[in-house]
Amino acid sequence: MKTLIATMAAGVLLCLSGAAQAQRAQASRVHSKGHILLGVDTEFGIPLGNYADVNSVGGGAVLVAEYPLMNMLSASARVGFQAHVDRTVAGLGAHVNAIPVLLGTKYYIGGDRDGLFGAFELGMFDLMSSVESRGAGGKIVSATASDLKFGLGVGVGFQQDRWNARVNIHSQDLGNFGSAMMISGGIGYHFASF
């Protein structure tokens, strides 16, 4: 009788472990090679160093496409808009809004597209700057410019199912690497897969 109960218990455990393995395999196929994941990231940005003299904090949204190459590695594309509030110093107001168009990779430390990940991105930043000051007679004088710059960045984050949180540091102008540094962070959600 003890042998029969032990055999039945072993059979039940074997069936349960097989079902759990099948469920994990099915879940990994949803995020496996060949599926493009679409999502949106929120961003909150803080300029660093000299960049903070002419720009202030800002926020925005970024559309994300991610193509899993392996369980641990994905190719990514991010396009969005970051709006910044004015930085006013000695009667001079300025801000730099940005439209990032970035290509990159994400490497998941634990595999299976969950947990801690590192990211590397490079691409173009359309930097739209605006400066306002008081001219002769107290008249407000403003000037705007748009510059297309090449930049790059690195980040670290944590992925949980469809949600992620990440922190990035970017140089929005590789030609002036230290003078266009921005740290940003936010929360993202993958809403579709095809």
Secondary structure, DSSP 8 states (H G I E B T S, - for coil): -HHHHHHHHHHHHHHHHHHHHHHHHHHHHHTSTT--EEEEEEEEEEE-GGGGGT---EEEEEEEEEEESSSSEEEEEEEEEEEE--EEETTEEEEEEEEEEEEEEEEETTSTT-EEEEEEEEEEEEEEEEEEEE-GGG-EEEEEEEEEEEEEEEEEEEEETTEEEEEEEEES-GGGGGGSEEEEEEEEEEEEE-
